[in-house]
Structures are given as structure tokens and as C-alpha cells.
Amino acid sequence: MHHALYAPSLGYYSAGSRKFGAEGDFITAPEISPLFSHCIARQCQQVLAAIENGVILEFGAGSGIMAADILQELEQLDSLPKKYLILEISADLQQRQRATLEKQVPHLIDRIEWLQQLPATTLQGVILANEVLDAMPVHRFRLDEQGISEFYVTVEESEFKWQILPTENEELREEVEKLRPNLPIGYISEINLALPAWIQSLPLATGLVLLIDYGFPSSEYYHPQRNEGTLMCHYRHQTHDNPLINVGLQDITTHVNFTTVGKAAIAANLKVAGYTNQANFLLASGLAPTIDPNDTKAYLQQAQQIKTLTLPNEMGELFKVMALTANFDIQLN
Ligand SMILES: C[S@@+](CC[C@H](N)C(=O)[O-])C[C@H]1O[C@@H](n2cnc3c(N)ncnc32)[C@H](O)[C@@H]1O
């Protein structure tokens, strides 16, 4: 999964395909409507108002449109961060983000900085990651009578094939054994072993981490009926579950286990300040139409975008928002 998504110049996120939006493979909330990013901006404002010289650090900024819309809204609110930092592992996407931001917010470009690695010192302000955790490589496993098997990938006659063998990964074995009592033999799922370390590495001294992604708590993630896991592939707006085809051309993703996120946060001395679904988060952050109803076409278009972001059968329920804070006790709206 790591190679298929991130191998330099070949992986899905490293190579130059379109990815986001109508002409790409999938669409994310900031691509649907700027209203999504404006809600995030208002949450950022609450933190930036309380912290002098606060900064924003966005992980995995995609096309750069969320950064542009957040900065525009914060400018309106007279609450710009001292710096808007972006940590993006794809060099291709870094270039695309720069092009978007130079076009959308040329007058703010000096505030934006691309980091090649985590900053050496911790920062004060807000850390954002929208649909980043779902793009992290996972291990796929199966519960067997004798132990835990892992899905390895091999090549036969120039095609990728699964090879399911007893795992040699001690950490995987330990973590999956903890799930065994609740699950039947033959149960298949996946686990993101890198997630706790990622949370622990977040460089926040004071402020807020806002993580937005599709997922659920452990009890739903590892529900006995969800017996094939959550791994999905996106190719030209088609969704399927075979990561061994279109390698490097399709997105591969899994849902996020928010219980793991919360536990890792507590272990890293962060406070879980909030956890809700996307609809509740957006409505509490002031999501509302901004277009004059007399402009019927534009108004209906925006109403449709709001529905996509909030309806339970669209993004409203499956997507969750988790707020983690460090040394920050102001009540967030
Ligand atoms: C599904 S896309 C979401 C893009 C964007 N946030 C959006 O909502 O449109 C995942 C993004 O995360 C980036 N990414 C994945 N793992 C990362 C990591 N460990 N650090 C920084 N960026 C990462 C990818 O290159 C890509 O930009």
C-alpha cells in the first residue's frame, strides 16, 4: 500500500494524475464547497484569538483549495495566522498546492510555507488533517484457528496476487490478538499500526488538532458483521475493493479507527476535547447558505453542496471530526 500510494514518481499520490474533483477519482469535502473550509476557519479563529502569533499546520493539503479558502475566511475575520505551514509528502501535490494558492491568495503567499519534515520545535496554534489518516498504509489480516495471517503481495505471471501467510509481525500479532475474543474465525480486516506514532509525533505545544475523516470507534470498526474490513479503492469515481489492479493509478484507502486516535492522543498528553460527526460539526460552526435565493441556480447548487456535506446518507454521518487540545482549556464552540 505504501509503494502503491507513495513510491516516488510512480505511486498514486506521488505521480501526476488528477485525483481530486469531477475529473479525478474522488471528491473531498473542501472540493465540494468552500463553506466546509469556512467552518474550519471559524474553529481556527477561536484558537488563534486566544494565542498570540499562532500558526496553522495542515497535513496532506491535497489540491491546496482548503488552505486557500481557510486563509480567505480568516482574512475576512481579521484573524490570519502568523504562518500557514503545509506538510505534504507528495512532491507533485506540493507543486499543485503552490499553484492553487498563488492563484487564489497571491497577497498571502509569503505567509505560506511548505515543510519537508516535521518542524524541529513544537508550535502554538492549530494542526489540521482532512482525509489524511485514511490515506496511511495499513496491514490487512485474517483471524485463523492457529493464529493471525497477514495479506502479503506477490507477483505471478506479471500480476499482483495476494499471499496469505502467518504474520511475522509481532506488533500486528499482539494488537490483533486483543480483538480475537469478539470475532469469528476467518474474520478479515485491517489495522493502521503507524497511527499511534503519528499522533505522538504531532508538534503541538499549545492549541488544537482537528482531524476529519471517515471512520468509527473500534466497536463498529471491528464489528463481527464487518468481516471484510474497510479497504476501498477509488478510480474515476468508481469504488471497488481490489487494490491489486490499477496500481499507482487508483486511490487505496481505509476507514479510521477513532478509538485508536483517541487513546494515542491521551497517551501523548493531548486532551480529547470533542468528537462528533461532520454534520454536527459543520452546523455548530455556522454552516448556512450564503447565496441570495433570488439567484435560483446558484442557490440550488449551494443547497445541494450543503446536503452532500451534511446528510446522513452522504458525508454527514460517516465522516467524523475529532478535536484534540494541548494546554488549551477554552471551550470550543
Ligand atoms: C485523500 S487526500 C486528501 C487531500 C486534502 N486534505 C483534501 O481533503 O482534499 C490525502 C492527502 O494526504 C497526503 N498524505 C498522506 N499521508 C501523509 C503524511 N503522513 N503526511 C503528510 N501528508 C500525507 C497525501 O499526499 C494527500 O495530499
The ligand as a Tripos MOL2 file, in Angstrom:
@<TRIPOS>MOLECULE
LIG
   27    29     1     0     0
SMALL
NO_CHARGES

@<TRIPOS>ATOM
      1 C1         -7.1830   11.8000    0.3910 C.3       1 LIG1
      2 S1         -6.0140   13.0740    0.1590 S.3       1 LIG1
      3 C2         -6.8170   14.4350    0.9870 C.3       1 LIG1
      4 C3         -6.3340   15.7610    0.4900 C.3       1 LIG1
      5 C4         -6.9530   17.0050    1.1460 C.3       1 LIG1
      6 N1         -6.6920   17.0710    2.5630 N.3       1 LIG1
      7 C5         -8.4400   17.0930    0.8720 C.2       1 LIG1
      8 O1         -9.2150   16.9640    1.7990 O.co2     1 LIG1
      9 O2         -8.8140   17.2990   -0.2960 O.co2     1 LIG1
     10 C6         -4.6860   12.6260    1.2480 C.3       1 LIG1
     11 C7         -3.5480   13.6340    1.3040 C.3       1 LIG1
     12 O3         -2.6720   13.3130    2.3970 O.3       1 LIG1
     13 C8         -1.3150   13.2970    1.9400 C.3       1 LIG1
     14 N2         -0.6060   12.4570    2.9240 N.ar      1 LIG1
     15 C9         -0.7790   11.1450    3.1750 C.ar      1 LIG1
     16 N3         -0.0120   10.7360    4.2160 N.ar      1 LIG1
     17 C10         0.6190   11.8560    4.6710 C.ar      1 LIG1
     18 C11         1.5250   12.1130    5.7360 C.ar      1 LIG1
     19 N4          1.9520   11.1260    6.5500 N.pl3     1 LIG1
     20 N5          1.9710   13.3690    5.9030 N.ar      1 LIG1
     21 C12         1.5540   14.3770    5.1000 C.ar      1 LIG1
     22 N6          0.7050   14.1930    4.0630 N.ar      1 LIG1
     23 C13         0.2450   12.9510    3.8530 C.ar      1 LIG1
     24 C14        -1.4640   12.8400    0.5100 C.3       1 LIG1
     25 O4         -0.3400   13.0760   -0.2820 O.3       1 LIG1
     26 C15        -2.6770   13.6830    0.0770 C.3       1 LIG1
     27 O5         -2.3460   15.0270   -0.1560 O.3       1 LIG1
@<TRIPOS>BOND
     1     1     2 1
     2     2     3 1
     3     2    10 1
     4     3     4 1
     5     4     5 1
     6     5     6 1
     7     5     7 1
     8     7     8 2
     9     7     9 1
    10    10    11 1
    11    11    12 1
    12    11    26 1
    13    12    13 1
    14    13    14 1
    15    13    24 1
    16    14    15 ar
    17    14    23 ar
    18    15    16 ar
    19    16    17 ar
    20    17    18 ar
    21    17    23 ar
    22    18    19 1
    23    18    20 ar
    24    20    21 ar
    25    21    22 ar
    26    22    23 ar
    27    24    25 1
    28    24    26 1
    29    26    27 1
@<TRIPOS>SUBSTRUCTURE
     1 LIG1         1 GROUP 0 **** ****
